[in-house]
Amino acid sequence: MLSASGSTGGSRSQYHIRQVGVFLDIHFINKPEVFTKAHLPPKKFDADGNLIDSETKEQVRKMLLSLQAFALRLQGKSADSV
């Protein structure tokens, strides 16, 4: 789960969604957490909504790798076997 907000709304909404997810037995990728303050410099998105900030891209990349590893564990595989 990740958020791009103007202040603390993204982190508060992530926390609430996680609370609901526990009740529904949803499995979240807990690390890394990605909270992007979209309104603060440097600019995070271009005019078309594309992510352009390299630090945020790296955070998203790490989160996706964690998601991949989780999915592989569910299949009984390891990231090294891919």
C-alpha positions, 0 to 999 in steps of 0.5 A: 500500500502506498499513498501520495498526499498533501500532508498526513492524510495518506498515512492516516488513511493507510493506517485505517485501511490496515485496521479494516484489512486485519478484520478481513484477513487481508495480507499487506506488504508491510515493508517498505512503507511508502508515504509520498508528500506529493506537494513538497519539493522536489516535484513528484509527478509531471503534468500527466501524472507520471512519477518522476521523482527518483527517490520515490521511484526507488521506494516504489521499486523496493515495495514491488520487489517485496510484493514479488517475494511475497507472491513467490513465497505463496507459491512455495518459491524463492526470489532466487529461483526466478 
